[in-house]
């Protein structure tokens, strides 16, 4: 699925502008972050979101059953006319 080339160009431009703004901020403040620091922060956010999503999924399954159980209820198991 190809994305709109104009949308992709806009997103690339915004990405570059965010990077330049971050660079300017680092020059002004003297505060720089290493790749390891940034990736650790991203990993922490991802882990928290993954745990949150798993907890939500567990609550939904406790309340409504698993997706397999729902699929079993909605699947038509009646014999076909050829049977």
TIRO-2110 file (N, C-alpha, C; in Angstrom, 1 decimal):
// TIRO-2110
0.9, -1.2, 0.0, N, 1, A
0.0, 0.0, 0.0, CA, 1, A
0.9, 1.2, 0.0, C, 1, A
1.0, 1.9, -1.1, N, 2, A
1.8, 3.1, -1.3, CA, 2, A
1.1, 4.3, -0.6, C, 2, A
1.8, 5.1, 0.1, N, 3, A
1.3, 6.3, 0.6, CA, 3, A
1.4, 7.4, -0.4, C, 3, A
0.5, 8.4, -0.2, N, 4, A
0.5, 9.6, -1.0, CA, 4, A
1.9, 10.2, -1.0, C, 4, A
2.6, 10.5, -2.1, N, 5, A
3.9, 11.1, -2.1, CA, 5, A
4.0, 12.5, -1.5, C, 5, A
2.9, 13.2, -1.6, N, 6, A
2.9, 14.6, -1.0, CA, 6, A
2.8, 14.4, 0.5, C, 6, A
2.0, 13.5, 1.0, N, 7, A
2.0, 13.2, 2.5, CA, 7, A
3.3, 12.8, 3.0, C, 7, A
4.0, 11.9, 2.3, N, 8, A
5.3, 11.4, 2.7, CA, 8, A
6.3, 12.6, 2.7, C, 8, A
6.3, 13.4, 1.7, N, 9, A
7.2, 14.5, 1.7, CA, 9, A
6.9, 15.5, 2.8, C, 9, A
5.7, 15.7, 3.2, N, 10, A
5.3, 16.6, 4.3, CA, 10, A
5.8, 16.0, 5.6, C, 10, A
5.6, 14.7, 5.8, N, 11, A
6.1, 14.0, 7.0, CA, 11, A
7.6, 14.1, 7.1, C, 11, A
8.3, 13.9, 6.0, N, 12, A
9.8, 14.0, 6.0, CA, 12, A
10.2, 15.4, 6.4, C, 12, A
9.6, 16.4, 5.8, N, 13, A
9.9, 17.8, 6.1, CA, 13, A
9.7, 18.1, 7.6, C, 13, A
8.6, 17.6, 8.2, N, 14, A
8.3, 17.8, 9.6, CA, 14, A
9.3, 17.1, 10.5, C, 14, A
9.7, 15.9, 10.0, N, 15, A
10.7, 15.1, 10.8, CA, 15, A
12.0, 15.9, 10.8, C, 15, A
12.5, 16.4, 9.7, N, 16, A
13.7, 17.2, 9.6, CA, 16, A
13.6, 18.5, 10.5, C, 16, A
12.5, 19.1, 10.4, N, 17, A
12.3, 20.4, 11.2, CA, 17, A
12.3, 20.1, 12.7, C, 17, A
11.7, 18.9, 13.1, N, 18, A
11.8, 18.6, 14.5, CA, 18, A
13.3, 18.3, 14.9, C, 18, A
14.0, 17.6, 14.1, N, 19, A
15.4, 17.4, 14.3, CA, 19, A
16.2, 18.6, 14.5, C, 19, A
16.0, 19.6, 13.6, N, 20, A
16.7, 20.8, 13.6, CA, 20, A
16.4, 21.6, 14.9, C, 20, A
15.1, 21.6, 15.2, N, 21, A
14.7, 22.3, 16.4, CA, 21, A
15.3, 21.7, 17.7, C, 21, A
15.4, 20.4, 17.7, N, 22, A
16.1, 19.7, 18.8, CA, 22, A
17.6, 20.0, 18.9, C, 22, A
18.2, 20.1, 17.7, N, 23, A
19.6, 20.5, 17.6, CA, 23, A
19.8, 21.9, 18.2, C, 23, A
19.0, 22.8, 17.7, N, 24, A
19.0, 24.2, 18.2, CA, 24, A
18.8, 24.3, 19.7, C, 24, A
17.9, 23.5, 20.2, N, 25, A
17.6, 23.5, 21.7, CA, 25, A
18.9, 23.0, 22.4, C, 25, A
19.5, 21.9, 21.9, N, 26, A
20.7, 21.4, 22.5, CA, 26, A
21.8, 22.4, 22.5, C, 26, A
22.0, 23.2, 21.4, N, 27, A
23.0, 24.2, 21.3, CA, 27, A
22.8, 25.3, 22.4, C, 27, A
21.5, 25.7, 22.5, N, 28, A
21.2, 26.7, 23.5, CA, 28, A
21.3, 26.3, 24.9, C, 28, A
20.9, 25.1, 25.2, N, 29, A
20.9, 24.7, 26.6, CA, 29, A
22.1, 23.9, 27.0, C, 29, A
22.8, 23.4, 26.0, N, 30, A
24.0, 22.6, 26.4, CA, 30, A
23.7, 21.2, 26.8, C, 30, A
22.4, 20.8, 26.7, N, 31, A
22.0, 19.5, 27.2, CA, 31, A
21.8, 18.6, 26.0, C, 31, A
22.6, 17.5, 25.9, N, 32, A
22.5, 16.6, 24.9, CA, 32, A
22.1, 15.2, 25.4, C, 32, A
21.4, 14.4, 24.7, N, 33, A
21.0, 13.1, 25.1, CA, 33, A
21.7, 12.1, 24.2, C, 33, A
22.2, 11.0, 24.8, N, 34, A
22.8, 10.0, 24.0, CA, 34, A
21.7, 9.1, 23.3, C, 34, A
22.1, 8.4, 22.3, N, 35, A
21.2, 7.4, 21.7, CA, 35, A
20.7, 6.4, 22.7, C, 35, A
21.6, 5.9, 23.6, N, 36, A
21.2, 5.0, 24.6, CA, 36, A
20.1, 5.5, 25.5, C, 36, A
20.3, 6.8, 25.9, N, 37, A
19.3, 7.5, 26.8, CA, 37, A
17.9, 7.6, 26.1, C, 37, A
17.9, 8.0, 24.8, N, 38, A
16.7, 8.2, 24.1, CA, 38, A
16.0, 6.8, 23.9, C, 38, A
16.8, 5.8, 23.5, N, 39, A
16.2, 4.5, 23.2, CA, 39, A
15.7, 3.9, 24.5, C, 39, A
16.3, 4.1, 25.6, N, 40, A
15.9, 3.6, 26.9, CA, 40, A
14.5, 4.2, 27.3, C, 40, A
14.4, 5.5, 27.0, N, 41, A
13.1, 6.2, 27.3, CA, 41, A
12.0, 5.7, 26.4, C, 41, A
12.3, 5.5, 25.1, N, 42, A
11.3, 4.9, 24.2, CA, 42, A
10.9, 3.5, 24.6, C, 42, A
11.9, 2.7, 25.0, N, 43, A
11.6, 1.3, 25.4, CA, 43, A
10.8, 1.3, 26.7, C, 43, A
11.0, 2.2, 27.6, N, 44, A
10.2, 2.3, 28.8, CA, 44, A
8.8, 2.7, 28.5, C, 44, A
8.6, 3.7, 27.6, N, 45, A
7.2, 4.0, 27.2, CA, 45, A
6.5, 2.9, 26.5, C, 45, A
7.3, 2.2, 25.6, N, 46, A
6.7, 1.1, 24.9, CA, 46, A
6.3, -0.1, 25.8, C, 46, A
7.2, -0.4, 26.8, N, 47, A
6.9, -1.4, 27.8, CA, 47, A
5.6, -1.1, 28.6, C, 47, A
5.5, 0.2, 29.0, N, 48, A
4.4, 0.6, 29.8, CA, 48, A
3.1, 0.5, 29.0, C, 48, A
3.2, 0.9, 27.7, N, 49, A
2.0, 0.8, 26.9, CA, 49, A
1.6, -0.6, 26.6, C, 49, A
2.6, -1.5, 26.4, N, 50, A
2.3, -2.9, 26.2, CA, 50, A
1.7, -3.5, 27.4, C, 50, A
2.2, -3.2, 28.6, N, 51, A
1.6, -3.7, 29.8, CA, 51, A
0.1, -3.2, 30.0, C, 51, A
-0.1, -1.9, 29.7, N, 52, A
-1.4, -1.4, 29.8, CA, 52, A
-2.4, -2.1, 28.8, C, 52, A
-1.9, -2.3, 27.6, N, 53, A
-2.8, -3.0, 26.6, CA, 53, A
-3.1, -4.4, 27.1, C, 53, A
-2.1, -5.1, 27.6, N, 54, A
-2.3, -6.5, 28.1, CA, 54, A
-3.3, -6.5, 29.2, C, 54, A
-3.2, -5.5, 30.1, N, 55, A
-4.2, -5.5, 31.2, CA, 55, A
-5.6, -5.2, 30.7, C, 55, A
-5.7, -4.3, 29.7, N, 56, A
-7.0, -4.0, 29.1, CA, 56, A
-7.6, -5.3, 28.5, C, 56, A
-6.7, -6.0, 27.7, N, 57, A
-7.2, -7.2, 27.0, CA, 57, A
-7.6, -8.2, 28.1, C, 57, A
-6.9, -8.3, 29.2, N, 58, A
-7.3, -9.3, 30.2, CA, 58, A
-8.7, -9.0, 30.8, C, 58, A
-8.9, -7.7, 31.1, N, 59, A
-10.2, -7.2, 31.7, CA, 59, A
-11.3, -7.5, 30.7, C, 59, A
-11.1, -7.2, 29.4, N, 60, A
-12.1, -7.5, 28.4, CA, 60, A
-12.4, -9.0, 28.3, C, 60, A
-11.4, -9.8, 28.3, N, 61, A
-11.6, -11.3, 28.2, CA, 61, A
-12.3, -11.8, 29.5, C, 61, A
-12.0, -11.2, 30.6, N, 62, A
-12.7, -11.6, 31.9, CA, 62, A
-14.2, -11.2, 31.8, C, 62, A
-14.4, -10.1, 31.2, N, 63, A
-15.8, -9.6, 31.2, CA, 63, A
-16.6, -10.2, 30.0, C, 63, A
-16.0, -10.5, 28.9, N, 64, A
-16.7, -10.9, 27.7, CA, 64, A
-16.3, -12.2, 27.1, C, 64, A
-15.2, -12.8, 27.6, N, 65, A
-14.7, -14.1, 27.1, CA, 65, A
-13.6, -13.7, 26.1, C, 65, A
-12.9, -14.8, 25.6, N, 66, A
-11.8, -14.6, 24.7, CA, 66, A
-12.4, -14.4, 23.3, C, 66, A
-11.5, -14.0, 22.4, N, 67, A
-12.0, -13.8, 21.0, CA, 67, A
-12.4, -15.1, 20.4, C, 67, A
-11.7, -16.2, 20.8, N, 68, A
-12.1, -17.5, 20.3, CA, 68, A
-13.5, -17.9, 20.7, C, 68, A
-13.8, -17.6, 21.9, N, 69, A
-15.2, -17.9, 22.3, CA, 69, A
-16.2, -17.0, 21.6, C, 69, A
-15.9, -15.8, 21.3, N, 70, A
-16.8, -14.9, 20.6, CA, 70, A
-16.9, -15.4, 19.1, C, 70, A
-15.8, -15.8, 18.6, N, 71, A
-15.8, -16.3, 17.2, CA, 71, A
-16.6, -17.6, 17.1, C, 71, A
-16.5, -18.5, 18.1, N, 72, A
-17.4, -19.7, 18.2, CA, 72, A
-18.8, -19.3, 18.2, C, 72, A
-19.2, -18.3, 18.8, N, 73, A
-20.6, -17.9, 18.9, CA, 73, A
-21.1, -17.3, 17.6, C, 73, A
-20.2, -16.6, 16.9, N, 74, A
-20.7, -15.9, 15.7, CA, 74, A
-20.5, -16.8, 14.4, C, 74, A
-19.8, -17.9, 14.5, N, 75, A
-19.5, -18.7, 13.3, CA, 75, A
-20.8, -19.6, 13.0, C, 75, A
-21.2, -19.5, 11.8, N, 76, A
-22.4, -20.3, 11.4, CA, 76, A
-22.0, -21.8, 11.3, C, 76, A
-22.5, -22.7, 12.1, N, 77, A
-22.1, -24.1, 12.0, CA, 77, A
-23.2, -24.9, 11.5, C, 77, A
-24.2, -24.3, 10.9, N, 78, A
-25.3, -25.1, 10.4, CA, 78, A
-24.8, -25.8, 9.1, C, 78, A
-25.4, -27.0, 8.8, N, 79, A
-25.0, -27.7, 7.6, CA, 79, A
-25.3, -27.0, 6.4, C, 79, A
-24.4, -27.1, 5.4, N, 80, A
-24.7, -26.5, 4.1, CA, 80, A
-25.8, -27.3, 3.4, C, 80, A
-26.4, -26.7, 2.4, N, 81, A
-27.5, -27.4, 1.6, CA, 81, A
-27.0, -28.6, 0.9, C, 81, A
-25.7, -28.7, 0.6, N, 82, A
-25.1, -29.8, -0.1, CA, 82, A
-25.0, -31.0, 0.8, C, 82, A
-25.0, -30.8, 2.2, N, 83, A
-24.8, -31.9, 3.1, CA, 83, A
-26.0, -32.8, 3.2, C, 83, A
END
